[in-house]
Amino acid sequence: MEVGDSATASAAAHSGWQDSLRTYAEFLRRLGHSVVNTESGYWYNAQTGFYFRFPYHRVAEPSPEELRAVRRRGRYIGLRYFTPMTSLGKSSYLMVCSDKDYGFASLDRHSARRETRRAVENLEIREIPLDELGRSGYALYCDTLARQGRDPCTWTPDSWRRYCEATQGLDGFAAWGAFAERQLAAFLFTFLMEDHLTFIHQCSDTRLLKSHANGALIYTVTREALSRREVDTVQYGPQSLDAPASLDEFKRRMGFVPRPMKQRIVLNPVLRPLVGDPLHDAVQRISVRRPESDRLRKLNGIIRFYRETE
């Protein structure tokens, strides 16, 4: 390839990356989120008054001007973003796989390789239309939340359908399903953000867990994605503020590794004096009594991350 051709290809790739960020921002707007574009990325109100920056894999230290631009959108509780290991923040990681030779040998030989190989042979794994996911995915979504001890009524069938319909006409979104005897055992909802294929939702039928559909689906989609030139990395997402460590252990068994970075949480100055032991202790106590509450669990994680940083 000539130098000019290489530069043209690089410019085209960068343009495509920007398109993917605009596409994801449009998806979020369709869902009712407020979205702000700044120099280091996009920010959206993941929870009421709390803004989260994406793409998650692009670590950066936003300037004071960027942070002020987000704050000007209205009353805010706090901001969350990812920074280099040399910056202020709590040590964290992004679970990724960038192995272009990804295969069964990439899986943990003690607890994933044989089961996944057998599941891939026995299950039908294919891409499914997103409108089909809107019809058939809700039951598995609720089942997964209930299995994890979370509130299965977070969404209604209509809100799940509208979530899937929000992808209409937008490039980069895809859904994959693993079928056991024509029954949907697990699904994976993905988006290609820049050159990182991002797993957004992974849900499965509790009754069919012994089919190892989750592992077979992750393996098949990861292998297919990394075979494509435009995909550099498959990412499972950043360290959660509230999920149990066992979820990341499953990802490790499937060949994903932690990419070090830091998470930074910046709270509204008005709220900072309130985030001490009394508030944190109260949130923890209430969280124990209401383990199904996503809101309380996330609030507990936010306070913990913030205090361990500052």
Buried (B, 14 or more C-beta within 10 A) or exposed (E): EEEEEEEEEEEEBEEBBEEBBBBBBBBBEBEEBBBBEBEBBBBBBBBEBBBBBBBBBBBBBBEEEBBEBBBEBEEBBBBBBBBEEEEEBBEBBBBBBBBEEBEBEBBBEEBBBEBBBBBBEBBEBEEBEBBBBBEBBBBBBBBBBBBEEBBBEBBEEEEBBBBBEBBEEBEBBBBBBBBBEEBBBBBBBBBBBBBBBBBBBBBBBEEBEEBBBBBBBBBBBBBBBBEEEEBBBBBBBBBBBBBEEEBBEBBBBBBBEBBEBBBBBBBBEEBEEEBEEEEBEEBBEEBEEEEBBEEBBBBBBBBBBBBEBB
